[in-house]
Amino acid sequence: MLNLNHKNLDAWKVSIKLTTEIYKLTKNYPKEELFVLVSQMRRAAIFISSNLAEGSSRVSAIERKRFYEISISSLVELDTQLEISKELEYLNTDNSEIISKLTNHLFALLSNLKKKTN
């Protein structure tokens, strides 16, 4: 694996942890959700860290900021899917608390990263 700067970002590290937790969570979803909610949630989680990585490699601050905005959008998308999961009673208290802490922390980190990008 490459030793690149994005791997030093706290937001990237937290996004990888969140993706891991989403995979663990969705592993127990009903089979009929495999190609719908599970696929969407995993994709959104992966896009967060992927866009952080791609954005941090951009030379232009405008481009970096745009990729950070896309990461935030993917996190918001994932949050909506988590709310749907909650309504469908796929989330229990334990995994809901872990994921809630990670998503809130990551949202703050991403917002701060976007704000600092010049």
Steps between C-alpha positions, in 0.01 A plus 500: 500500500607855434625720781306816416396808697129423516577208730616752761166681504289430808189520281634226272585276798153545651337439160682166472379406848145602407514292182614199702211546743251536213623172351464326838153646547366418155633145513197421717237672285230287339599340170236700311695817588828376348457677166311799638577646843818300568649588163409869535636529854829331419541709186435826685743404778773409250448824308576707810857376535550467124409864436715614790794316348437629151443855620817512705700407190370802307727801456224759485330602826174539309521139383599374847206683657260354242608144581465573872146625427427174318626307806260699718216428257575127515496516880162674494373236256622228736328672793169486313550130435577448869174678590313264267680207662393626840137525388519145363648388836826376348701706751531410865610731780862381503580538131287812474706679768834403345396611153336819629821603677707427189266684261475809721875510557568451130254771401683745726842396363386529138334836558816631663720360222282667236506830689882494532561422132639806323 
